[in-house]
Amino acid sequence: MTRSPIAAARLRAAATALVLALVAAALLVDYWAQAALPGSTIPLRILELRLAFNRGMAFSLGDSLPVWVVVAVTASITTGLAIYGWRTAPHAGPVTTAALSLVLAGALSNVLDRLLDGAVTDYFHTGWWPTFNLADIYITCGVVLVIGAALFTREATKITPRPAVPDSAES
């Protein structure tokens, strides 16, 4: 599926707006967590709100590395994801575009959070899984949607096989 340039521009604008809105929401919740949760825990049904800071990447990998290294690595990955999403928007289906927007919003939120404090603010604590935040939920949901779109939708570009021998060579 290839969209017209106008349709592609609209889709890119919508995806950009979605990313920016989700990033703003995640950073606002991070700010709230830092103000409301120090030294306290708010129990909920299946999890609790408990403030934690992750100086590393996913699952605290690289937490002993200097902050600039972690920022450089995560910002590079996020930039690559943004470029990929921008370039595939004219060809991808709506589910894939929304899924990539979710992953990008989560990654960008965590990069910006790390730039502000030197660590990512986490606050959802289960007791059986590492503490996580709203941006991590975006990433997880986006990845699940990308996989679902790949497996269960017909969003993929149709590739028509080319003959091994050109027609003119057949005699």
C-alpha positions in Angstrom: 0.0 0.0 0.0 1.4 3.4 -1.0 -0.3 6.5 -0.1 -0.5 9.7 -2.0 2.0 12.4 -0.8 -0.9 14.4 0.8 -2.2 11.3 2.6 1.3 10.4 3.7 1.9 13.9 5.0 -1.4 13.7 7.0 -0.5 10.3 8.5 2.9 11.6 9.5 1.4 14.7 11.1 -1.1 12.5 13.0 1.6 10.1 14.1 3.8 13.1 15.2 0.9 14.6 17.2 0.2 11.2 18.8 3.9 10.8 19.8 4.1 14.4 21.2 0.8 13.9 23.2 2.0 10.6 24.7 5.4 12.0 25.5 3.8 14.9 27.3 1.5 12.6 29.3 4.4 10.3 30.3 6.6 13.2 31.4 3.7 14.8 33.4 3.1 11.5 35.2 6.8 11.2 35.9 6.8 14.7 37.4 3.7 13.8 39.5 5.4 10.6 40.7 8.6 12.5 41.8 6.4 15.0 43.7 3.9 12.6 45.3 5.7 9.3 45.9 9.1 9.9 47.6 9.1 7.8 50.7 5.6 6.6 50.3 3.8 3.7 48.6 0.3 3.7 47.2 -1.1 0.2 47.1 -3.4 -0.7 44.2 -5.1 -4.0 43.4 -2.4 -5.8 41.4 0.5 -3.3 41.8 1.6 -0.4 43.9 2.9 3.0 43.1 6.5 3.2 44.4 9.1 5.7 43.3 12.3 4.3 41.8 15.0 5.5 39.5 16.6 3.4 36.7 20.1 4.7 35.7 20.5 1.9 33.2 18.5 0.8 30.2 15.8 -2.0 30.1 15.9 -4.1 33.3 18.7 -1.8 34.6 21.2 -3.1 32.1 24.2 -0.8 32.0 23.3 1.0 35.2 27.0 1.3 36.1 27.9 3.1 32.8 28.3 6.8 32.7 25.0 8.7 32.0 26.3 10.1 28.8 26.9 6.6 27.4 23.4 5.4 28.2 21.9 8.6 26.8 24.0 8.3 23.6 22.9 4.7 23.1 19.2 5.2 23.8 19.1 8.5 21.9 20.7 6.8 18.9 18.2 3.9 19.0 15.3 6.3 19.4 16.6 8.4 16.4 16.8 5.3 14.3 13.3 4.3 15.2 12.0 7.8 14.4 13.7 7.7 10.9 12.3 4.2 10.3 8.8 5.3 11.3 8.9 8.4 9.2 10.1 6.5 6.1 7.7 3.7 6.4 4.6 5.8 7.1 3.6 6.2 3.5 3.6 2.4 3.1 2.6 1.0 6.5 -0.9 0.3 7.6 -2.6 2.3 10.3 -2.0 -0.4 13.0 1.7 -0.5 12.3 1.9 3.3 12.2 0.1 3.6 15.5 2.3 0.8 17.0 5.5 2.5 15.9 4.2 5.8 17.3 3.7 4.1 20.7 7.2 2.6 20.7 8.7 5.9 19.7 6.7 7.9 22.3 7.9 5.5 25.0 11.5 5.6 23.9 11.6 9.4 23.5 9.9 9.8 26.9 12.6 7.7 28.6 15.4 9.5 26.8 14.0 13.0 27.8 13.4 11.8 31.4 17.0 10.5 31.6 18.3 13.8 30.2 16.4 15.7 32.9 17.5 13.7 35.9 20.2 11.3 34.8 17.8 8.4 35.4 14.4 7.2 34.2 11.6 7.7 36.8 9.8 4.4 37.5 6.7 4.0 39.7 4.6 0.9 38.8 5.8 -1.9 41.1 4.4 -5.4 41.0 6.8 -7.3 43.3 7.4 -9.9 40.6 8.6 -7.7 37.7 11.0 -4.8 37.5 9.5 -1.4 38.4 8.4 0.4 35.3 6.7 3.6 34.0 4.1 4.8 31.5 6.7 5.1 28.8 7.5 1.4 29.2 3.8 0.5 28.8 3.8 2.5 25.5 6.8 0.5 24.3 5.4 -2.9 25.3 1.9 -2.2 23.8 3.6 -0.9 20.6 5.7 -4.0 20.2 2.7 -6.2 20.8 0.8 -4.3 18.1 3.7 -4.5 15.6 3.8 -8.2 16.1 0.0 -8.5 15.8 0.0 -6.4 12.7 2.7 -8.5 11.1 0.9 -11.8 12.0 -2.8 -10.9 11.7 -3.3 -8.1 9.2 -2.7 -7.7 5.6 -0.7 -4.5 6.0 2.4 -5.8 4.4 3.4 -4.5 1.0 2.5 -7.0 -1.6 5.7 -8.3 -3.3 5.2 -9.8 -6.7 7.9 -12.3 -7.6 9.8 -11.6 -10.8 10.6 -14.4 -13.2 14.1 -15.8 -13.0 14.5 -15.4 -16.8 13.4 -12.3 -18.6 10.5 -12.7 -21.1 12.7 -11.8 -24.1 15.1 -14.7 -23.3 12.3 -17.3 -23.5 12.2 -18.8 -27.1 
